[in-house]
Amino acid sequence: MKKLLKNSIYKKLAIVQFLIYFGSFFSAVAIYTLVIKLNATPTQIAISSVAFLVPSLFGFLTGAVVDKHLSKAFMSVILLFEAVFSSLVLFINSIEQFWLLIAFIVLRATCSFIFFAAQMALFPQIAKDEDELKELNSLHSMIWSVNFALGMSVGGLVVKAIGVYGAIVIDIAVFIVAFLIFLSIDINLKAKTIHSIAKLIKGGISYLKSKPLTLKLMLLHASIALTNFDTIINLLAKYQYATYIAVPLTIGFLNATRAIALMFGAVIMTKHINKNNLEIFLILQGVAIILWSILQNSFWGSLLSMLFVGFLTTVLWSYTYTFMQTSVDKEYLGRVVAYSDTIFMMVSMSVSFLSGYLYEKGLNISTITVTLGVGFFAFAIYYKRLKRQITLN
């Protein structure tokens, strides 16, 4: 990892990743707090969580756009637009503007989704070999985990101290700095295709039809989306812990504790996970989630159990993602990455929305959480049957 960061391109990319992930998680606390303070219903809270994921439904289009336009200039413009759309949240001040807020979230999330797809398509093209690609993926997941902790915890404290709108202003500043640093990176990468978007979409779909194993690996990777706990945490913050701890602090601390576990779990467990034991890791993830459901009645119990919930998530995400990446020809990477994220986010959106909807219909938070844990048991069985087809070590 240290050797990787001696490369100036990788180092600057890591800094940009650090800033944009920090900004995203930082502002997420502000937006979730804003929604709750506007007296949103449980379903509206769920919708606000889902809004961040809506752009992923259009992965078939995003992937084609990335494969056609992938370049430094393209990625720079996307970063700049993300800052612009974030600033629009400053104009929201009542629940009557809820759907306008949702529109702003979707626009920003669209930019974020495009940049992520471009970034993950960029890595295999600048990496020297498969080992360096694995290191880049691992570095990316660690940066994500660190910023999940920093962004959520610092976001909770800042929102509590200076309010939602002050936090959004800081978020905008962070993205502008990331944009300026990205401009200084010496990448001469240009898109290599002259095909139309429509032809690229059709070609990507045809490619996936010819790669059934890749489709199965994409579904395996999507299992990690069962750990989308945004709605559950927001519901706990509003309906269970609000009487003795402020909403932004609850959201920040629960997510930050989980993120700390994500970070250390990636460092400690990456060398232990492999093709032969992945199903065990999936089962253990499910057990940790069920443990959290048992301890949710207590804020401190919930906080402690988050350490177990997050410990294996990053390594599961990174390992299953590597499966998918290395099964794809470079020409189709942008499209397949976007398609994979579409499946991932569809699962994530379903989890997020149903968590709020089912709670409003009378199902308790603990039962919803247990169901997600059991889902990992099902995916462990799925992987055990799939394992014989996978050649990656």
C-alpha positions in Angstrom: 0.0 0.0 0.0 2.8 2.4 0.9 4.5 1.6 -2.4 1.3 2.4 -4.2 1.1 5.8 -2.6 4.6 6.7 -3.8 3.1 7.0 -7.3 2.0 10.7 -7.6 -1.1 9.8 -9.7 -2.3 7.3 -7.2 -1.5 9.6 -4.3 -3.6 12.5 -5.8 -6.4 10.1 -6.7 -6.4 8.9 -3.1 -6.6 12.5 -1.8 -9.5 13.2 -4.2 -11.3 10.1 -3.1 -10.7 11.0 0.5 -12.3 14.5 0.0 -15.3 13.5 -2.0 -16.2 10.6 0.3 -15.8 12.8 3.3 -18.0 15.4 1.7 -20.6 12.9 0.8 -20.9 11.3 4.2 -20.6 14.7 6.0 -23.5 16.2 4.0 -25.6 13.0 4.3 -25.8 13.6 8.1 -26.9 17.2 7.4 -29.6 16.1 4.9 -30.9 13.3 7.0 -31.1 15.7 10.0 -32.9 18.3 7.8 -35.5 15.7 6.7 -36.2 14.7 10.4 -36.3 18.3 11.6 -38.9 19.1 8.9 -41.1 16.5 10.6 -41.0 14.0 7.8 -43.0 10.7 8.1 -41.2 7.4 8.3 -42.0 6.8 4.7 -40.6 10.2 3.7 -37.4 9.4 5.8 -37.1 6.2 3.8 -37.7 8.0 0.5 -34.9 10.5 1.3 -32.5 7.5 1.9 -33.6 5.9 -1.4 -33.1 9.2 -3.3 -29.4 8.8 -2.9 -29.6 5.5 -4.8 -32.1 6.3 -7.6 -29.4 7.1 -10.2 -28.1 3.6 -10.0 -31.2 2.4 -11.7 -29.9 3.9 -14.9 -26.6 2.0 -14.9 -27.1 0.8 -18.4 -27.0 4.4 -19.6 -24.3 5.5 -17.1 -21.9 2.7 -18.1 -22.2 3.6 -21.8 -21.6 7.3 -21.1 -18.5 6.4 -19.1 -17.1 4.0 -21.7 -17.7 6.7 -24.4 -16.5 9.8 -22.5 -14.0 8.5 -19.9 -11.3 11.2 -19.6 -9.9 13.6 -17.1 -12.0 16.5 -18.5 -15.2 14.4 -18.2 -14.5 13.4 -14.6 -13.6 17.0 -13.7 -16.9 18.4 -14.9 -18.8 15.7 -13.0 -17.0 16.7 -9.8 -17.9 20.4 -10.3 -21.6 19.6 -11.0 -21.7 17.6 -7.8 -20.7 20.7 -5.8 -23.3 22.8 -7.6 -26.2 20.4 -6.9 -25.1 20.1 -3.3 -25.4 23.9 -2.9 -29.1 23.8 -4.0 -30.0 22.1 -0.7 -29.4 25.5 1.0 -32.8 26.6 -0.4 -34.9 24.0 1.3 -36.6 25.2 4.5 -40.0 23.5 4.8 -41.6 20.0 4.4 -43.6 21.5 1.5 -40.3 21.5 -0.5 -39.7 17.8 0.3 -39.9 16.7 -3.4 -37.7 19.5 -4.5 -35.1 18.3 -1.9 -35.5 14.8 -3.3 -34.8 16.2 -6.8 -31.6 17.9 -5.6 -30.4 14.7 -3.9 -31.0 12.7 -7.0 -29.1 15.2 -9.2 -26.2 15.2 -6.8 -26.2 11.4 -6.5 -26.3 11.1 -10.3 -23.0 12.9 -10.5 -21.6 10.8 -7.6 -22.6 7.6 -9.3 -21.1 8.6 -12.7 -17.8 9.6 -11.0 -17.7 6.3 -9.1 -18.3 4.3 -12.3 -15.6 6.3 -14.1 -13.2 5.8 -11.3 -13.7 2.0 -11.1 -13.3 1.8 -14.9 -10.2 4.0 -14.7 -8.3 1.7 -12.1 -7.9 -1.4 -14.4 -6.6 0.9 -17.2 -3.9 2.6 -15.1 -2.9 -0.4 -13.0 0.2 -2.3 -14.1 -1.2 -5.7 -13.3 -3.9 -7.6 -11.4 -2.0 -7.4 -8.1 -1.8 -3.6 -8.4 -5.5 -3.5 -9.2 -6.3 -5.4 -6.1 -4.2 -3.0 -4.1 -6.1 0.0 -5.7 -9.4 -1.6 -4.8 -8.3 -2.3 -1.3 -7.0 1.3 -0.9 -10.3 2.6 -2.3 -12.3 0.5 0.2 -10.1 1.7 3.1 -10.5 5.4 2.1 -14.3 4.8 1.9 -14.3 3.2 5.4 -12.2 5.9 7.0 -14.4 8.6 5.6 -17.5 6.8 6.6 -16.2 7.2 10.1 -14.9 10.7 9.8 -17.7 12.1 7.7 -20.5 10.7 9.8 -18.9 11.5 13.2 -17.6 14.9 12.3 -20.8 15.6 10.4 -22.9 14.8 13.5 -20.8 17.2 15.6 -20.7 20.0 13.1 -24.5 19.8 12.3 -25.1 19.9 16.1 -22.7 22.9 16.5 -23.5 25.1 13.4 -26.6 23.6 11.9 -27.6 21.9 8.7 -26.9 24.8 6.3 -23.5 25.6 7.7 -22.5 21.9 7.2 -23.7 22.1 3.6 -21.5 25.1 3.0 -18.4 23.2 4.3 -19.4 20.3 2.0 -19.4 22.6 -1.0 -15.9 23.9 -0.1 -14.6 20.3 0.2 -15.8 19.4 -3.3 -14.2 22.5 -4.8 -10.9 21.6 -3.3 -11.3 18.0 -4.6 -12.0 19.4 -8.1 -8.9 21.6 -8.0 -6.7 18.7 -7.0 -8.1 16.4 -9.6 -7.3 19.0 -12.3 -3.6 18.7 -11.3 -3.5 15.0 -11.8 -1.4 14.0 -14.9 -3.8 11.5 -16.6 -3.9 11.6 -20.4 -6.6 8.9 -20.5 -9.1 9.3 -23.3 -12.1 7.2 -24.3 -11.2 4.8 -27.0 -14.6 4.2 -28.5 -16.4 6.1 -31.3 -19.6 4.1 -31.1 -22.9 5.8 -30.2 -24.4 5.5 -26.8 -27.2 3.3 -28.1 -24.7 0.9 -29.7 -22.7 0.8 -26.5 -25.7 0.0 -24.4 -26.7 -2.8 -26.8 -23.2 -4.1 -26.9 -22.9 -4.1 -23.1 -26.1 -6.1 -22.7 -25.0 -8.6 -25.4 -21.7 -9.0 -23.6 -23.3 -9.7 -20.3 -25.6 -12.3 -21.9 -22.4 -14.1 -23.1 -20.9 -14.0 -19.6 -23.4 -15.8 -17.2 -20.7 -16.2 -14.5 -20.2 -12.4 -14.5 -23.9 -11.9 -13.9 -23.8 -14.4 -11.0 -20.8 -12.6 -9.5 -22.7 -9.2 -9.8 -25.6 -10.7 -7.8 -23.1 -12.1 -5.2 -21.6 -8.6 -4.8 -25.1 -7.2 -4.4 -25.5 -9.2 -1.2 -23.4 -6.6 0.6 -26.2 -4.1 -0.1 -28.2 -5.8 2.7 -26.0 -3.7 5.0 -27.7 -0.5 3.9 -28.9 0.6 7.4 -29.5 4.3 6.7 -33.2 4.1 7.2 -33.0 1.9 10.2 -30.5 4.2 11.9 -32.6 7.3 11.1 -35.7 5.6 12.5 -33.7 4.6 15.7 -32.5 8.2 16.0 -36.0 9.7 15.7 -38.2 7.1 17.5 -36.0 5.3 20.0 -33.0 7.4 21.1 -34.1 11.0 20.5 -35.2 11.5 24.2 -31.7 11.3 25.5 -29.3 12.1 22.6 -29.6 14.6 19.7 -30.6 13.2 16.3 -27.5 14.3 14.4 -25.2 12.8 17.1 -27.1 9.5 17.0 -26.8 9.3 13.2 -23.1 10.3 13.4 -22.0 8.1 16.2 -23.7 4.9 15.1 -22.4 5.3 11.5 -18.9 6.3 12.7 -18.6 3.3 15.1 -19.6 1.0 12.2 -17.1 2.7 9.9 -14.3 2.3 12.4 -15.0 -1.4 12.3 -15.1 -1.3 8.5 -11.7 0.2 8.4 -10.0 -2.2 10.9 -11.9 -5.1 9.5 -10.4 -4.4 6.0 -6.9 -4.2 7.4 -7.1 -7.3 9.6 -9.3 -9.6 7.5 -8.2 -9.0 3.9 -5.5 -11.6 4.1 -7.8 -14.2 5.6 -10.7 -14.1 3.2 -10.5 -16.4 0.1 -12.5 -18.4 -2.3 -12.8 -21.4 0.0 -14.1 -19.6 3.1 -16.2 -16.7 1.7 -19.5 -18.4 2.7 -18.3 -18.4 6.3 -17.7 -14.7 6.2 -21.2 -14.2 4.8 -22.7 -16.2 7.6 -20.7 -14.3 10.3 -22.0 -11.0 8.8 -25.5 -12.3 9.2 -24.9 -13.3 12.8 -23.5 -9.8 13.6 -26.6 -8.1 12.2 -28.9 -10.4 14.3 -26.8 -9.5 17.4 -27.4 -5.8 16.6 -31.1 -6.4 16.4 -31.1 -7.9 19.9 -29.2 -5.0 21.4 -31.0 -2.1 19.6 -33.2 -1.2 22.6 -30.2 0.3 24.2 -28.2 3.1 22.5 -24.9 1.9 24.0 -25.7 -1.7 23.2 -26.5 -0.7 19.6 -23.2 1.3 19.5 -21.2 -1.6 20.7 -22.8 -4.1 18.3 -22.0 -1.8 15.4 -18.4 -2.8 15.8 -19.4 -6.4 15.0 -21.7 -5.4 12.2 -19.1 -3.4 10.3 -16.1 -5.6 10.9 -16.5 -7.8 7.8 -18.5 -5.6 5.5 -15.6 -3.8 3.7 -13.6 -7.0 3.1 -16.8 -8.7 1.7 -17.4 -5.7 -0.6 -13.8 -5.5 -1.8 -13.4 -9.3 -2.4 -16.7 -9.8 -4.3 -16.0 -6.6 -6.3 -12.6 -8.1 -7.4 -14.4 -11.2 -8.5 -16.6 -9.2 -10.8 -13.8 -6.8 -12.1 -11.4 -9.6 -13.1 -14.0 -11.5 -15.0 -14.6 -8.6 -17.4 -12.7 -7.5 -20.6 -11.4 -3.9 -20.3 -13.4 -2.7 -23.2 -16.6 -3.3 -21.3 -15.5 -2.3 -17.8 -17.4 1.0 -17.5 -20.6 -0.6 -18.6 -20.3 -3.7 -16.4 -19.2 -1.7 -13.4 -22.3 0.5 -13.8 -24.6 -2.5 -14.4 -23.2 -4.2 -11.3 -23.8 -1.0 -9.3 -27.3 -0.9 -10.6 -28.1 -4.4 -9.2 -26.3 -3.5 -6.0 -28.3 -0.3 -5.6 -31.6 -1.9 -6.5 -31.1 -4.2 -3.5 -29.9 -1.3 -1.4 -32.9 0.8 -2.4 -35.3 -2.0 -1.6 -33.8 -2.5 1.8 -33.9 1.3 2.5 -37.5 1.9 1.4 -39.0 -1.3 2.9 -37.3 -0.6 6.2 -39.3 2.7 6.5 -42.5 1.4 4.9 -42.7 -1.8 7.0 -42.0 0.2 10.1 -44.9 2.6 9.3 -47.1 -0.5 8.7 -46.3 -1.8 12.2 -43.3 -4.1 11.9 -40.7 -3.3 14.6 -37.2 -2.3 13.8 -35.7 -5.4 15.4 -37.6 -7.7 13.2 -36.6 -5.8 10.1 -33.0 -6.0 11.1 -33.1 -9.7 11.8 -34.5 -10.3 8.3 -31.5 -8.6 6.8 -29.2 -10.9 8.8 -31.0 -14.0 7.6 -30.5 -12.7 4.0 -26.8 -13.2 4.4 -27.4 -16.9 5.3 -29.3 -17.2 2.0 -26.4 -15.7 0.1 -23.9 -18.0 1.8 -25.9 -20.9 0.4 -25.9 -19.2 -3.0 -22.1 -18.8 -3.0 -21.5 -22.4 -1.9 -23.2 -23.5 -5.0 -21.5 -20.9 -7.2 -18.0 -21.6 -5.8 -17.0 -24.3 -8.2 -17.4 -22.0 -11.2 -15.0 -19.3 -9.8 -11.3 -19.6 -10.6 -10.0 -16.4 -8.9 -7.7 -17.2 -5.9 
